[in-house]
Amino acid sequence: MKLLLDEMYAGLKEYFETLGWEVLTVKDVGLQGAKDIDVVKYAKDHDLLLVTRDQKPAELAELSGVKYVLISNALIARIADEKIREKYPNIVS
């Protein structure tokens, strides 16, 4: 399965590739600045898994039957909190 990175995650392309994923960004496919529905349609038409941080394209993907992962700010905060507590257990109240 290939990934389609939404605009805010385009900078992660090389990281995902290093982890073994085949990756496209919205810029790679000419959809930079496109409407969310167009990005979701492209993912559906090309059997791509959409990686986004925005709720709207995630919801559109859900409604359209498109595979997606929503990496929300809340999820990022939870991961950061876990890492901080793991690395510095004595400084966390």
C-alpha positions as CSV (number, residue, x, y, z in Angstrom):
1,M,0.0,0.0,0.0
2,K,1.2,3.5,-0.9
3,L,0.8,6.5,1.3
4,L,-0.5,9.9,0.3
5,L,0.8,12.6,2.6
6,D,-1.4,15.7,3.0
7,E,0.4,19.0,2.7
8,M,1.3,19.4,6.4
9,Y,3.1,16.1,6.4
10,A,5.0,16.4,3.1
11,G,8.3,16.9,5.1
12,L,7.9,13.4,6.5
13,K,8.2,11.7,3.0
14,E,11.8,10.6,3.5
15,Y,11.2,9.3,7.0
16,F,8.3,7.1,5.8
17,E,10.4,5.9,2.8
18,T,13.2,5.0,5.2
19,L,10.7,2.9,7.1
20,G,9.9,1.1,3.9
21,W,6.8,2.8,2.7
22,E,6.1,3.9,-0.9
23,V,5.1,7.6,-0.5
24,L,3.5,10.4,-2.5
25,T,2.8,13.9,-1.4
26,V,-0.1,16.1,-2.6
27,K,2.6,18.2,-4.2
28,D,4.0,15.2,-6.0
29,V,0.6,14.6,-7.6
30,G,-0.2,18.2,-8.4
31,L,-2.8,18.7,-5.6
32,Q,-1.0,21.3,-3.5
33,G,-3.6,23.8,-2.3
34,A,-6.4,21.5,-3.7
35,K,-9.8,21.1,-2.0
36,D,-10.0,18.3,0.5
37,I,-12.5,16.4,-1.5
38,D,-10.1,16.4,-4.5
39,V,-7.3,15.0,-2.3
40,V,-9.6,12.3,-0.9
41,K,-10.8,11.4,-4.4
42,Y,-7.3,11.1,-5.7
43,A,-6.5,8.8,-2.8
44,K,-9.5,6.7,-3.6
45,D,-8.9,6.5,-7.3
46,H,-5.3,5.4,-6.7
47,D,-5.8,3.1,-3.7
48,L,-3.7,5.2,-1.4
49,L,-3.8,5.6,2.3
50,L,-4.2,9.3,3.2
51,V,-2.1,10.6,6.1
52,T,-3.5,13.9,7.4
53,R,-3.8,16.1,10.5
54,D,-7.1,17.8,9.5
55,Q,-10.4,16.5,10.6
56,K,-12.3,17.4,7.4
57,P,-10.3,15.2,4.9
58,A,-10.3,12.4,7.5
59,E,-14.1,12.6,7.7
60,L,-14.4,12.8,3.9
61,A,-12.2,9.8,3.6
62,E,-14.3,7.9,6.2
63,L,-17.5,8.7,4.2
64,S,-15.8,7.8,0.9
65,G,-14.4,4.5,2.1
66,V,-10.8,5.7,1.7
67,K,-8.1,4.4,4.0
68,Y,-6.7,7.2,6.2
69,V,-4.8,8.0,9.3
70,L,-5.7,11.1,11.3
71,I,-2.6,12.4,13.2
72,S,-4.3,15.1,15.2
73,N,-2.7,17.6,17.5
74,A,-4.2,15.7,20.5
75,L,-2.5,12.5,19.3
76,I,0.9,14.3,18.9
77,A,0.5,15.8,22.4
78,R,-0.2,12.4,23.9
79,I,2.8,10.9,22.2
80,A,5.0,13.8,23.3
81,D,3.7,13.5,26.9
82,E,4.5,9.8,26.9
83,K,8.0,10.4,25.7
84,I,8.7,13.2,28.1
85,R,7.4,11.1,31.1
86,E,9.5,8.2,29.9
87,K,12.7,10.1,29.4
88,Y,12.4,12.4,32.5
89,P,10.3,10.6,35.1
90,N,11.6,12.6,37.9
91,I,10.7,16.1,36.6
92,V,7.1,15.4,35.8
93,S,4.6,16.3,38.5
